Amino acid sequence: MAVQQASTEEIAAASERLATAPPQDVLRWAAERFHPRLMMATAFGAEGCCILHMLAEIQPATTVINLDTGYQFSETLELRERIKTRYGIVVEYVRPEQTVAEYEAEHGGPLYAHRPDQCCHDRKVLPLKRAVERIAPLAWISAIRKDQTADRGKASVVEWDKKFNIVKVNPLLNWSKKDVWGFIYKNDVPYNPLHDRDYPSIGCWPCTRPVAPGEDDRAGRWAGKVKKECGLHVIEVKDGEGI
């Protein structure tokens, strides 16, 4: 029997039932309900690596993608290979239609310094939208935590994603940074070595710097700018609702 899209009522019921459930229970529900039309998008952050470890036990055939903007750290790209070796999970690279050279040539240089929102939109949001159209998942898994940003704090464990018109599953939403690293150390989960060099949150290299003692974990993302999100997890405003 083909997997069907979840109704508004089903999403609300699942969100309420799983609101305080362990991440593994949330992932089991998502896998049982949506596989094979279930997708995970990961930037190989510490949280995403935890979910990959769980998926290796729950549903290792889940489609997993990485938005390769062309500006990722070499350490991030190397982590993909370590994940493959450890879990047998091959993360698919989803890339923009233009290479970095083509993109910068069109715009007279890099946009990340003076138009970072446009850069993120072109090289992350649009490629993910194209991937969703191609892969046609009915739900996608993200590794956000509600204590990371204001937008993420308003998320639910299971919710409807208006931006991509599919169900969004956030199994680690209620976890803390301590929970994440406790799980990594307990299970020897591979992680990005940049985390050991004061990079608690890792994005593209031009827009990510180490944080100083006492700074917020995301202070190194788009430092000096109001921007704190790439746009994937921003709640869209529609008919006066949302953020």
TAGIJO-V893954 format. One record per residue. N is the residue number from 1. RES is the residue in three letters. SS is DSSP state (H for helix, E for strand, L for the rest). PHI is phi in degrees with one decimal (* if undefined). PSI is psi in radians with two decimals (none if undefined). Layout:
N|RES|SS|PHI|PSI + N|RES|SS|PHI|PSI
This chain:
1|MET|L|*|2.30 + 2|ALA|L|-67.4|2.54 + 3|VAL|L|-73.1|2.31 + 4|GLN|L|-104.7|2.69 + 5|GLN|L|-65.6|2.55 + 6|ALA|L|-76.7|2.50 + 7|SER|L|-80.0|2.89 + 8|THR|H|-57.6|-0.71 + 9|GLU|H|-66.1|-0.70 + 10|GLU|H|-66.5|-0.72 + 11|ILE|H|-62.6|-0.78 + 12|ALA|H|-63.1|-0.73 + 13|ALA|H|-66.3|-0.74 + 14|ALA|H|-65.8|-0.71 + 15|SER|H|-60.2|-0.73 + 16|GLU|H|-70.2|-0.75 + 17|ARG|H|-68.4|-0.61 + 18|LEU|L|-101.6|0.14 + 19|ALA|L|-53.8|-0.64 + 20|THR|L|-120.2|0.29 + 21|ALA|L|-75.0|2.67 + 22|PRO|L|-61.0|2.62 + 23|PRO|H|-53.9|-0.66 + 24|GLN|H|-61.8|-0.66 + 25|ASP|H|-67.2|-0.68 + 26|VAL|H|-63.3|-0.77 + 27|LEU|H|-67.2|-0.67 + 28|ARG|H|-62.0|-0.76 + 29|TRP|H|-61.4|-0.81 + 30|ALA|H|-61.8|-0.74 + 31|ALA|H|-67.3|-0.76 + 32|GLU|H|-67.3|-0.61 + 33|ARG|H|-82.3|-0.65 + 34|PHE|H|-117.2|-0.36 + 35|HIS|L|-61.3|2.39 + 36|PRO|L|-90.9|0.14 + 37|ARG|L|-98.3|0.89 + 38|LEU|E|-124.6|2.36 + 39|MET|E|-133.2|2.53 + 40|MET|E|-117.4|2.39 + 41|ALA|E|-110.7|2.20 + 42|THR|L|-131.6|2.50 + 43|ALA|L|-102.1|0.17 + 44|PHE|L|64.5|0.54 + 45|GLY|L|-74.0|3.03 + 46|ALA|H|-58.3|-0.73 + 47|GLU|H|-64.2|-0.78 + 48|GLY|H|-61.9|-0.64 + 49|CYS|H|-65.9|-0.61 + 50|CYS|H|-62.4|-0.78 + 51|ILE|H|-65.5|-0.69 + 52|LEU|H|-60.8|-0.68 + 53|HIS|H|-60.9|-0.77 + 54|MET|H|-66.9|-0.75 + 55|LEU|H|-63.8|-0.56 + 56|ALA|H|-59.7|-0.48 + 57|GLU|H|-94.3|-0.55 + 58|ILE|H|-92.8|-0.88 + 59|GLN|L|-156.1|1.43 + 60|PRO|L|-67.6|-0.22 + 61|ALA|L|-87.3|0.10 + 62|THR|L|-59.3|2.37 + 63|THR|E|-69.3|2.16 + 64|VAL|E|-123.5|2.29 + 65|ILE|E|-124.7|2.75 + 66|ASN|E|-128.1|2.29 + 67|LEU|E|-82.3|1.69 + 68|ASP|E|-88.2|1.69 + 69|THR|L|-72.0|-0.26 + 70|GLY|L|94.0|-0.12 + 71|TYR|L|-116.1|0.28 + 72|GLN|E|-74.0|2.67 + 73|PHE|L|-65.3|2.60 + 74|SER|H|-62.3|-0.58 + 75|GLU|H|-63.1|-0.59 + 76|THR|H|-68.5|-0.76 + 77|LEU|H|-64.7|-0.65 + 78|GLU|H|-67.8|-0.57 + 79|LEU|H|-63.4|-0.59 + 80|ARG|H|-55.3|-0.74 + 81|GLU|H|-69.7|-0.62 + 82|ARG|H|-67.8|-0.64 + 83|ILE|H|-63.8|-0.76 + 84|LYS|H|-60.5|-0.78 + 85|THR|H|-66.0|-0.74 + 86|ARG|H|-73.3|-0.78 + 87|TYR|H|-113.7|-0.19 + 88|GLY|L|75.9|0.19 + 89|ILE|L|-92.0|2.08 + 90|VAL|L|-96.5|1.92 + 91|VAL|L|-83.1|2.16 + 92|GLU|E|-80.8|2.29 + 93|TYR|E|-78.3|2.27 + 94|VAL|E|-112.1|2.09 + 95|ARG|E|-117.6|2.72 + 96|PRO|L|-64.1|2.85 + 97|GLU|L|-68.4|-0.49 + 98|GLN|L|-105.2|2.50 + 99|THR|L|-69.1|2.93 + 100|VAL|H|-58.0|-0.77 + 101|ALA|H|-61.4|-0.77 + 102|GLU|H|-66.4|-0.73 + 103|TYR|H|-64.7|-0.81 + 104|GLU|H|-70.0|-0.56 + 105|ALA|H|-66.4|-0.69 + 106|GLU|H|-64.8|-0.62 + 107|HIS|L|-101.3|0.15 + 108|GLY|L|72.7|0.46 + 109|GLY|L|130.4|3.10 + 110|PRO|L|-66.9|2.52 + 111|LEU|L|-95.3|-0.25 + 112|TYR|L|-60.9|-0.45 + 113|ALA|L|-78.0|-0.72 + 114|HIS|L|-116.2|-0.23 + 115|ARG|L|-138.7|1.06 + 116|PRO|H|-63.5|-0.57 + 117|ASP|H|-62.5|-0.73 + 118|GLN|H|-66.0|-0.72 + 119|CYS|H|-61.4|-0.82 + 120|CYS|H|-63.0|-0.71 + 121|HIS|H|-62.7|-0.80 + 122|ASP|H|-72.0|-0.62 + 123|ARG|H|-108.0|-0.04 + 124|LYS|H|-129.2|-0.99 + 125|VAL|H|-65.4|-0.89 + 126|LEU|H|-63.4|-0.76 + 127|PRO|H|-60.9|-0.64 + 128|LEU|H|-67.4|-0.70 + 129|LYS|H|-61.7|-0.72 + 130|ARG|H|-66.6|-0.64 + 131|ALA|H|-65.6|-0.70 + 132|VAL|H|-63.3|-0.72 + 133|GLU|H|-63.7|-0.69 + 134|ARG|H|-75.9|-0.82 + 135|ILE|H|-79.0|-0.50 + 136|ALA|L|56.5|0.88 + 137|PRO|L|-73.8|2.76 + 138|LEU|L|-97.8|-0.21 + 139|ALA|E|-154.6|2.62 + 140|TRP|E|-130.8|2.59 + 141|ILE|E|-102.2|2.29 + 142|SER|L|-121.4|2.88 + 143|ALA|L|-111.6|0.46 + 144|ILE|L|-70.7|2.68 + 145|ARG|L|-119.0|2.51 + 146|LYS|L|-69.5|-0.36 + 147|ASP|L|-85.8|0.11 + 148|GLN|L|-84.3|-0.81 + 149|THR|L|-146.3|2.94 + 150|ALA|H|-62.7|-0.73 + 151|ASP|H|-61.1|-0.79 + 152|ARG|H|-67.9|-0.50 + 153|GLY|H|-65.9|-0.33 + 154|LYS|L|-96.3|0.03 + 155|ALA|L|-78.2|2.89 + 156|SER|L|-118.6|2.79 + 157|VAL|L|-61.2|-0.69 + 158|VAL|E|-127.2|2.23 + 159|GLU|E|-153.5|2.89 + 160|TRP|E|-90.6|2.20 + 161|ASP|E|-94.8|1.83 + 162|LYS|L|-66.4|-0.52 + 163|LYS|L|-64.8|-0.68 + 164|PHE|L|-114.7|-0.05 + 165|ASN|L|58.3|0.76 + 166|ILE|E|-143.7|2.96 + 167|VAL|E|-73.8|2.44 + 168|LYS|E|-114.7|2.29 + 169|VAL|E|-116.9|2.18 + 170|ASN|L|-120.7|1.35 + 171|PRO|L|-65.1|-0.45 + 172|LEU|L|-99.7|0.25 + 173|LEU|L|-53.3|-0.70 + 174|ASN|L|-92.9|0.03 + 175|TRP|L|-78.4|2.71 + 176|SER|L|-103.5|2.99 + 177|LYS|H|-58.6|-0.67 + 178|LYS|H|-62.2|-0.71 + 179|ASP|H|-61.0|-0.76 + 180|VAL|H|-61.0|-0.90 + 181|TRP|H|-73.8|-0.48 + 182|GLY|H|-63.0|-0.72 + 183|PHE|H|-67.1|-0.72 + 184|ILE|H|-61.9|-0.83 + 185|TYR|H|-68.4|-0.68 + 186|LYS|H|-65.4|-0.64 + 187|ASN|H|-107.3|0.12 + 188|ASP|L|52.6|0.85 + 189|VAL|L|-76.6|2.31 + 190|PRO|L|-61.8|2.46 + 191|TYR|L|-145.6|2.90 + 192|ASN|L|-69.8|2.17 + 193|PRO|H|-62.4|-0.29 + 194|LEU|H|-63.6|-0.43 + 195|HIS|H|-61.4|-0.52 + 196|ASP|H|-81.1|-0.05 + 197|ARG|H|-118.0|0.61 + 198|ASP|L|70.4|0.55 + 199|TYR|L|-113.8|1.45 + 200|PRO|L|-69.6|-0.50 + 201|SER|L|-127.8|2.17 + 202|ILE|L|-120.3|2.17 + 203|GLY|L|-124.1|-2.34 + 204|CYS|E|-77.7|2.54 + 205|TRP|H|-61.8|-0.59 + 206|PRO|H|-68.5|-0.40 + 207|CYS|H|-114.5|0.35 + 208|THR|E|-134.0|2.28 + 209|ARG|L|-132.1|2.85 + 210|PRO|L|-64.8|2.71 + 211|VAL|L|-101.4|2.64 + 212|ALA|L|-87.7|2.79 + 213|PRO|L|-54.2|2.30 + 214|GLY|L|90.7|-0.21 + 215|GLU|L|-77.9|2.72 + 216|ASP|L|-63.1|2.62 + 217|ASP|L|-58.9|-0.52 + 218|ARG|L|-99.7|0.23 + 219|ALA|L|-65.5|-0.40 + 220|GLY|L|-84.4|-0.05 + 221|ARG|E|-94.7|2.13 + 222|TRP|L|50.0|0.85 + 223|ALA|L|-54.9|2.37 + 224|GLY|L|85.4|-0.01 + 225|LYS|L|-119.0|2.74 + 226|VAL|L|-68.1|-0.53 + 227|LYS|L|-55.0|2.27 + 228|LYS|L|-132.5|-0.02 + 229|GLU|L|-133.2|2.59 + 230|CYS|L|-80.3|-0.29 + 231|GLY|L|117.2|-0.30 + 232|LEU|L|-67.4|-0.59 + 233|HIS|L|-112.5|0.26 + 234|VAL|L|-81.3|2.28 + 235|ILE|L|-77.0|2.15 + 236|GLU|L|-76.7|2.54 + 237|VAL|L|-84.6|2.27 + 238|LYS|E|-145.3|2.11 + 239|ASP|L|56.8|0.68 + 240|GLY|L|79.5|0.07 + 241|GLU|E|-103.8|2.93 + 242|GLY|L|85.3|-2.59 + 243|ILE|L|-114.0|none
